Amino acid sequence: MSQVRILLRWFLLVTAVLVLTTCAHTPDNPALVGNPCSAGAGKDDRNAPIVCVDDTGEALSVNPDPIRVHDVGQSNRRPVVIHWWTRSGSNDLGIKVADGCVTNVRCRGGHCMAKTKPTDASGAQCKYDVWTGKHPRLDPDIIIVDCCAP
């Protein structure tokens, strides 16, 4: 009987660990993901963009620039999450976006994220400021396009 209890406890422990790691890894919580920008290139995907902020030199640069992103995701019709990462993985990253393109800009260390705002068929274009504690501001663009338009 005690062996059954031990096996049951191990099963429950393994199940709990699997559930927690699966639920913790979402696009809104990249805590379990390494720095996707350590190589320097961003991800130009209109449904899941990753912008790499190169903070390893004297001046900042971003890739891609401009960011082209859908207003809502193609598969789920929810706002698209844009992620910014510093290439170094450190330096406090700051993002400030002009009104009309995104909401909920949140930054923590070398990572920031924001959600797109739904637009009409004409889309939207906004300037944004990006900076770190060691670099002055840079002002690239975000271009929001109506979902699923070519």
Helices and strands as residue ranges (DSSP letters): H 2-24, G 30-32, E 50-54, E 61-63, E 67-70, E 81-86, E 93-97, E 102-108, E 111-116, E 124-132, E 135-138, E 141-145
